[in-house]
Amino acid sequence: MNDYWLLFSSGFISSTLFPGGSEVLFIYYLQQQLSLKWEFFFAVTIGNSLGAVVTYLLGYYINFGQEKAALKYPKTLLFCQKWGNVALLLSWLPIVGDVICLFAGWLKLSRGRAFINIVIGKSLRYLFLMFLFLIFP
């Protein structure tokens, strides 16, 4: 049970504006079990998705640092403005994924669609890692 909470916590922290390595921990647990554990997948995906939702909500409700972030990541902001909620399918990307969630909140993109696209994007990342684990155990 503690393994699931550790994966959930790692996924959550990795998906906020703090650095983390949930992918490494996820693969480690898969290797230790020597089988696919869907519980691991769900724990890390839920944690990672909720962390991204928190980042989105911070952007939605707190309008602090927009100008600085827009200057640092102008292409990411333009990408979010152009693609809207669809951009959140790439919320799994390192570094800019968190920024995409933050910009989506600042842009007041639809919360429901945003949350769905975040979960889809995060799920696809961990499914891809599970697929790689099957090929290269």
Residue frames as a rotation matrix with the C-alpha (Angstrom) as fourth column:
MET 1
0.565 0.825 0.000 0.00
0.825 -0.565 0.000 0.00
0.000 0.000 -1.000 0.00
ASN 2
0.390 -0.495 -0.776 2.86
0.198 -0.778 0.596 2.40
-0.899 -0.386 -0.205 0.77
ASP 3
-0.611 -0.632 0.477 4.21
0.568 0.070 0.820 1.85
-0.552 0.772 0.316 -2.76
TYR 4
-0.020 0.704 0.710 1.03
0.959 -0.188 0.214 3.25
0.284 0.685 -0.671 -4.24
TRP 5
0.841 0.304 -0.449 1.09
0.463 -0.832 0.305 6.32
-0.281 -0.465 -0.840 -2.01
LEU 6
-0.052 -0.940 -0.337 4.74
0.244 -0.339 0.908 6.89
-0.968 -0.035 0.247 -2.90
LEU 7
-0.631 -0.121 0.766 3.92
0.763 0.078 0.641 6.67
-0.137 0.990 0.043 -6.61
PHE 8
0.440 0.864 0.243 0.90
0.867 -0.479 0.135 8.92
0.233 0.151 -0.961 -6.18
SER 9
0.701 -0.212 -0.681 2.95
0.300 -0.779 0.551 11.50
-0.647 -0.591 -0.482 -4.25
SER 10
-0.409 -0.911 0.062 5.83
0.376 -0.106 0.920 11.35
-0.832 0.400 0.386 -6.71
GLY 11
-0.375 0.365 0.852 3.43
0.914 -0.008 0.405 11.82
0.155 0.931 -0.331 -9.62
PHE 12
0.704 0.693 -0.155 1.69
0.710 -0.682 0.174 14.71
0.015 -0.233 -0.972 -7.88
ILE 13
0.434 -0.610 -0.663 4.90
0.173 -0.666 0.726 16.56
-0.884 -0.430 -0.183 -7.00
SER 14
-0.552 -0.696 0.459 6.40
0.550 0.110 0.828 15.93
-0.627 0.709 0.322 -10.44
SER 15
-0.220 0.570 0.792 3.39
0.932 -0.117 0.344 17.53
0.288 0.813 -0.505 -12.07
THR 16
0.814 0.346 -0.467 3.38
0.475 -0.859 0.192 20.72
-0.335 -0.378 -0.863 -10.09
LEU 17
0.859 -0.494 0.138 6.02
-0.280 -0.677 -0.681 23.38
0.429 0.546 -0.719 -10.62
PHE 18
0.343 -0.759 0.553 8.50
-0.759 0.123 0.640 21.33
-0.553 -0.640 -0.533 -8.56
PRO 19
-0.137 -0.453 -0.881 10.89
-0.874 0.474 -0.107 18.92
0.466 0.755 -0.461 -10.27
GLY 20
0.203 0.197 0.959 10.46
-0.697 0.717 0.001 15.21
-0.687 -0.669 0.283 -9.76
GLY 21
-0.636 -0.508 -0.581 11.04
-0.768 0.491 0.411 11.83
0.077 0.707 -0.703 -11.30
SER 22
0.127 0.788 0.603 7.82
-0.737 0.482 -0.474 9.86
-0.664 -0.384 0.642 -11.22
GLU 23
0.668 0.108 -0.736 8.72
-0.678 0.495 -0.543 8.02
0.306 0.862 0.404 -14.44
VAL 24
-0.358 -0.897 -0.258 11.88
-0.604 0.434 -0.668 6.57
0.712 -0.084 -0.697 -12.89
LEU 25
-0.666 0.175 0.725 10.00
-0.655 0.327 -0.681 5.42
-0.356 -0.929 -0.103 -9.78
PHE 26
0.445 0.891 -0.089 7.20
-0.790 0.344 -0.507 3.97
-0.421 0.296 0.857 -11.92
ILE 27
0.435 -0.372 -0.820 9.64
-0.584 0.577 -0.571 1.89
0.686 0.727 0.034 -14.00
TYR 28
-0.658 -0.698 0.283 11.45
-0.644 0.327 -0.692 0.83
0.390 -0.638 -0.664 -10.83
TYR 29
-0.286 0.633 0.719 8.24
-0.712 0.361 -0.602 -0.56
-0.641 -0.684 0.348 -9.35
LEU 30
0.707 0.515 -0.484 7.36
-0.706 0.483 -0.518 -2.32
-0.033 0.708 0.705 -12.58
GLN 31
0.015 -0.804 -0.594 10.80
-0.573 0.480 -0.664 -3.96
0.820 0.350 -0.453 -12.60
GLN 32
-0.713 -0.284 0.641 10.51
-0.701 0.284 -0.654 -5.03
0.004 -0.916 -0.402 -8.96
GLN 33
0.090 0.861 0.500 7.19
-0.667 0.425 -0.612 -6.74
-0.740 -0.279 0.613 -9.61
LEU 34
-0.859 -0.503 0.099 8.35
-0.218 0.534 0.817 -8.28
-0.464 0.680 -0.568 -12.91
SER 35
-0.422 0.778 0.465 4.83
0.906 0.382 0.183 -7.87
-0.035 0.499 -0.866 -14.20
LEU 36
-0.623 0.301 0.722 2.48
0.074 -0.897 0.437 -5.10
0.779 0.325 0.536 -15.18
LYS 37
-0.550 0.469 -0.691 0.70
0.805 0.077 -0.588 -3.65
-0.223 -0.880 -0.420 -12.22
TRP 38
-0.141 0.589 0.796 -2.25
0.610 -0.582 0.538 -1.55
0.780 0.561 -0.277 -13.25
GLU 39
0.710 0.365 -0.602 -2.46
0.704 -0.359 0.613 -0.30
0.008 -0.859 -0.512 -9.66
PHE 40
-0.225 -0.871 -0.436 0.93
0.706 -0.454 0.543 1.38
-0.671 -0.185 0.718 -10.16
PHE 41
-0.684 0.022 0.729 -0.30
0.652 -0.430 0.624 2.93
0.327 0.902 0.280 -13.40
PHE 42
0.314 0.912 0.265 -3.45
0.614 -0.408 0.675 4.31
0.724 -0.050 -0.688 -11.78
ALA 43
0.535 -0.158 -0.830 -1.65
0.766 -0.322 0.556 5.60
-0.355 -0.933 -0.051 -8.68
VAL 44
-0.493 -0.828 -0.268 0.97
0.602 -0.547 0.582 7.55
-0.628 0.126 0.768 -10.62
THR 45
-0.615 0.326 0.718 -1.48
0.619 -0.364 0.696 8.74
0.488 0.873 0.022 -13.30
ILE 46
0.519 0.846 -0.120 -3.99
0.718 -0.356 0.598 10.03
0.464 -0.397 -0.792 -10.75
GLY 47
0.342 -0.470 -0.814 -1.25
0.695 -0.457 0.556 11.77
-0.633 -0.755 0.170 -8.75
ASN 48
-0.709 -0.686 0.164 0.32
0.590 -0.449 0.671 13.30
-0.386 0.573 0.723 -11.84
SER 49
-0.318 0.690 0.650 -3.04
0.677 -0.315 0.665 14.43
0.664 0.652 -0.367 -13.21
LEU 50
0.664 0.586 -0.464 -4.08
0.736 -0.403 0.545 16.01
0.132 -0.703 -0.699 -9.91
GLY 51
-0.088 -0.785 -0.614 -0.77
0.667 -0.504 0.549 17.86
-0.740 -0.361 0.567 -9.72
ALA 52
-0.826 -0.178 0.534 -1.36
0.552 -0.443 0.707 19.27
0.111 0.879 0.464 -13.19
VAL 53
0.173 0.958 0.229 -4.91
0.723 -0.282 0.631 20.26
0.669 0.056 -0.741 -12.21
VAL 54
0.490 -0.078 -0.868 -3.51
0.747 -0.475 0.465 22.11
-0.448 -0.877 -0.175 -9.18
THR 55
-0.625 -0.769 -0.138 -1.09
0.540 -0.553 0.635 23.96
-0.565 0.322 0.760 -11.47
TYR 56
-0.530 0.544 0.651 -3.98
0.619 -0.276 0.735 24.81
0.579 0.793 -0.190 -13.81
LEU 57
0.510 0.814 -0.278 -6.07
0.770 -0.288 0.569 26.07
0.383 -0.505 -0.774 -10.88
LEU 58
0.001 -0.597 -0.802 -3.18
0.721 -0.556 0.415 28.18
-0.693 -0.579 0.430 -9.60
GLY 59
-0.903 -0.333 0.273 -3.07
0.421 -0.552 0.720 29.84
-0.089 0.765 0.638 -12.99
TYR 60
-0.233 0.918 0.321 -6.84
0.683 -0.080 0.726 30.18
0.692 0.389 -0.609 -13.06
TYR 61
0.694 0.633 -0.344 -7.20
0.653 -0.351 0.671 31.83
0.304 -0.690 -0.657 -9.67
ILE 62
0.444 -0.617 -0.650 -3.84
0.391 -0.520 0.760 33.51
-0.806 -0.591 0.010 -9.11
ASN 63
0.872 -0.096 0.479 -2.73
0.421 -0.348 -0.837 36.07
0.247 0.933 -0.263 -11.66
PHE 64
0.716 -0.690 -0.103 0.84
-0.350 -0.483 0.803 36.38
-0.603 -0.539 -0.588 -10.44
GLY 65
-0.185 -0.966 0.182 3.91
-0.194 0.218 0.957 36.31
-0.963 0.142 -0.227 -12.66
GLN 66
0.649 0.526 0.549 2.11
0.402 0.376 -0.835 36.15
-0.646 0.763 0.032 -15.99
GLU 67
0.898 -0.300 -0.323 4.33
-0.439 -0.682 -0.585 38.71
-0.044 0.667 -0.744 -17.68
LYS 68
-0.016 -0.968 0.250 7.54
-0.886 0.130 0.445 37.04
-0.463 -0.215 -0.860 -16.52
ALA 69
-0.129 0.043 0.991 6.36
0.097 0.995 -0.031 33.57
-0.987 0.092 -0.133 -17.61
ALA 70
0.845 0.495 0.203 5.14
0.265 -0.059 -0.962 34.92
-0.464 0.867 -0.181 -20.95
LEU 71
0.624 -0.699 -0.349 8.57
-0.780 -0.582 -0.230 36.45
-0.042 0.415 -0.909 -21.56
LYS 72
-0.288 -0.778 0.558 10.36
-0.725 0.558 0.405 33.25
-0.626 -0.288 -0.724 -20.59
TYR 73
-0.650 0.146 0.746 8.07
0.363 0.922 0.135 30.90
-0.668 0.359 -0.652 -22.57
PRO 74
-0.395 0.540 -0.744 6.55
-0.651 -0.736 -0.188 32.99
-0.648 0.410 0.642 -25.39
LYS 75
-0.680 0.120 -0.724 6.21
-0.597 0.483 0.641 30.05
0.426 0.867 -0.256 -27.81
THR 76
-0.865 0.382 -0.326 4.43
0.488 0.793 -0.365 27.98
0.119 -0.474 -0.872 -25.19
LEU 77
-0.493 0.702 -0.514 1.97
0.052 -0.566 -0.823 30.81
-0.868 -0.433 0.242 -24.54
LEU 78
-0.406 0.316 -0.857 1.28
-0.881 -0.383 0.277 31.21
-0.241 0.868 0.434 -28.27
PHE 79
-0.860 0.055 -0.507 0.84
-0.145 0.927 0.346 27.44
0.489 0.371 -0.789 -28.56
CYS 80
-0.743 0.598 -0.301 -1.73
0.571 0.332 -0.751 27.48
-0.349 -0.729 -0.588 -25.74
GLN 81
-0.370 0.605 -0.705 -3.55
-0.366 -0.793 -0.488 30.45
-0.854 0.078 0.515 -27.25
LYS 82
-0.532 0.103 -0.840 -3.68
-0.841 0.047 0.539 28.80
0.095 0.994 0.062 -30.67
TRP 83
-0.649 0.166 -0.743 -4.65
-0.111 0.945 0.309 25.26
0.753 0.283 -0.594 -29.62
GLY 84
0.122 0.755 0.644 -6.61
-0.830 -0.279 0.484 25.93
0.545 -0.593 0.592 -26.43
ASN 85
0.499 0.192 0.845 -7.50
-0.768 0.549 0.329 22.85
-0.401 -0.813 0.422 -24.41
VAL 86
0.967 -0.171 -0.188 -5.95
0.025 0.802 -0.597 20.52
0.253 0.573 0.780 -26.99
ALA 87
0.188 -0.953 0.239 -2.55
-0.529 -0.303 -0.792 21.87
0.827 0.022 -0.561 -25.92
LEU 88
0.168 -0.071 0.983 -3.07
-0.976 0.125 0.176 20.15
-0.136 -0.990 -0.049 -22.57
LEU 89
0.993 0.092 -0.080 -2.66
-0.108 0.968 -0.227 16.77
0.057 0.234 0.971 -24.26
LEU 90
0.314 -0.949 -0.043 1.03
0.273 0.133 -0.953 17.68
0.909 0.287 0.301 -24.14
SER 91
0.659 -0.004 0.752 0.99
-0.632 -0.545 0.551 18.45
0.408 -0.838 -0.362 -20.43
TRP 92
0.944 -0.322 0.070 3.20
0.245 0.828 0.505 15.38
-0.221 -0.459 0.861 -19.93
LEU 93
0.531 -0.787 0.313 6.19
0.364 -0.122 -0.923 17.07
0.765 0.605 0.221 -21.58
PRO 94
0.053 -0.594 -0.803 9.13
0.994 -0.044 0.098 17.87
-0.094 -0.803 0.588 -19.29
ILE 95
-0.785 -0.433 -0.443 9.42
0.501 -0.864 -0.044 21.53
-0.364 -0.257 0.895 -18.20
VAL 96
-0.910 0.413 -0.037 6.92
-0.366 -0.758 0.540 23.06
0.195 0.505 0.841 -20.64
GLY 97
-0.430 0.788 -0.440 4.12
0.466 0.611 0.640 20.65
0.773 0.070 -0.630 -19.64
ASP 98
-0.261 0.277 -0.925 3.75
0.927 -0.195 -0.320 22.40
-0.269 -0.941 -0.206 -16.29
VAL 99
-0.832 -0.103 -0.545 3.85
0.013 -0.986 0.166 25.77
-0.554 0.131 0.822 -18.03
ILE 100
-0.791 0.610 -0.037 1.13
0.007 0.069 0.998 24.65
0.611 0.789 -0.059 -20.46
CYS 101
-0.141 0.751 -0.645 -1.11
0.897 0.372 0.238 23.86
0.419 -0.545 -0.726 -17.48
LEU 102
-0.396 -0.084 -0.914 -0.34
0.664 -0.714 -0.222 27.21
-0.634 -0.695 0.338 -15.87
PHE 103
-0.961 0.023 -0.275 -1.00
-0.199 -0.750 0.631 29.16
-0.192 0.661 0.725 -19.09
ALA 104
-0.586 0.802 -0.115 -4.22
0.389 0.403 0.829 27.22
0.711 0.441 -0.548 -19.66
GLY 105
-0.052 0.535 -0.843 -5.40
0.992 -0.069 -0.104 28.41
-0.114 -0.842 -0.527 -16.26
TRP 106
-0.605 -0.241 -0.759 -4.36
0.276 -0.957 0.085 31.99
-0.747 -0.158 0.646 -16.94
LEU 107
-0.959 0.240 -0.154 -6.18
-0.227 -0.317 0.921 31.88
0.172 0.918 0.359 -20.26
LYS 108
-0.419 0.829 0.371 -9.29
-0.637 0.023 -0.770 30.61
-0.647 -0.559 0.519 -18.41
LEU 109
-0.649 0.172 -0.741 -9.67
-0.558 0.555 0.618 27.65
0.517 0.814 -0.264 -20.73
SER 110
0.371 0.926 -0.070 -12.66
-0.674 0.320 0.666 25.44
0.639 -0.200 0.743 -20.01
ARG 111
-0.192 -0.464 0.865 -12.02
-0.961 0.268 -0.069 23.58
-0.200 -0.844 -0.498 -16.75
GLY 112
0.553 0.489 0.675 -13.88
-0.402 0.866 -0.299 20.42
-0.730 -0.106 0.675 -17.70
ARG 113
0.968 -0.224 -0.114 -12.14
-0.031 0.344 -0.939 20.00
0.249 0.912 0.326 -21.04
ALA 114
0.216 -0.939 0.267 -8.83
-0.808 -0.326 -0.490 21.00
0.548 -0.110 -0.829 -19.49
PHE 115
0.012 -0.185 0.983 -9.08
-0.858 0.502 0.105 18.32
-0.513 -0.845 -0.153 -16.82
ILE 116
0.829 0.355 0.433 -10.05
-0.095 0.851 -0.516 15.65
-0.551 0.386 0.740 -19.36
ASN 117
0.826 -0.551 -0.118 -7.16
-0.151 -0.016 -0.988 16.53
0.542 0.835 -0.096 -21.68
ILE 118
0.049 -0.809 0.585 -4.72
-0.977 -0.162 -0.141 16.58
0.209 -0.565 -0.798 -18.78
VAL 119
0.246 0.106 0.964 -5.78
-0.567 0.822 0.054 13.08
-0.786 -0.559 0.262 -17.71
ILE 120
0.982 0.113 0.153 -5.57
0.060 0.577 -0.814 11.79
-0.180 0.809 0.560 -21.29
GLY 121
0.575 -0.818 -0.005 -2.10
-0.486 -0.336 -0.807 13.27
0.659 0.466 -0.591 -21.80
LYS 122
-0.071 -0.600 0.797 -0.77
-0.994 0.106 -0.008 11.99
-0.080 -0.793 -0.605 -18.48
SER 123
0.542 0.357 0.761 -2.28
-0.364 0.916 -0.170 8.54
-0.757 -0.185 0.627 -19.04
LEU 124
0.977 -0.165 -0.137 -0.68
-0.080 0.312 -0.947 8.25
0.199 0.936 0.292 -22.47
ARG 125
0.186 -0.964 0.192 2.76
-0.855 -0.255 -0.451 8.96
0.484 -0.080 -0.871 -21.00
TYR 126
-0.226 -0.291 0.930 2.53
-0.839 0.542 -0.035 6.15
-0.494 -0.788 -0.367 -18.44
LEU 127
0.775 0.486 0.403 0.94
-0.173 0.777 -0.605 3.77
-0.607 0.399 0.687 -20.95
PHE 128
0.756 -0.582 -0.299 3.88
-0.407 -0.061 -0.911 4.45
0.512 0.811 -0.283 -23.25
LEU 129
-0.169 -0.844 0.509 6.29
-0.968 0.046 -0.245 3.69
0.184 -0.534 -0.825 -20.40
MET 130
0.180 0.309 0.934 4.44
-0.531 0.830 -0.172 0.44
-0.828 -0.465 0.314 -19.67
PHE 131
0.982 0.169 -0.080 4.66
-0.146 0.432 -0.890 -0.46
-0.116 0.886 0.449 -23.36
LEU 132
0.326 -0.938 -0.116 8.41
-0.701 -0.157 -0.695 0.18
0.634 0.308 -0.709 -23.32
PHE 133
-0.189 -0.352 0.917 8.68
-0.920 0.389 -0.040 -1.96
-0.343 -0.851 -0.397 -20.20
LEU 134
0.673 0.500 0.545 6.99
-0.270 0.852 -0.449 -4.83
-0.689 0.155 0.708 -22.05
ILE 135
0.919 -0.351 -0.179 9.43
-0.130 0.159 -0.979 -4.54
0.372 0.923 0.100 -24.93
PHE 136
-0.061 -0.998 0.020 12.56
-0.109 -0.013 -0.994 -3.91
0.992 -0.063 -0.108 -22.83
PRO 137
0.818 0.530 -0.223 11.95
0.141 0.191 0.971 -5.44
0.557 -0.827 0.081 -19.38
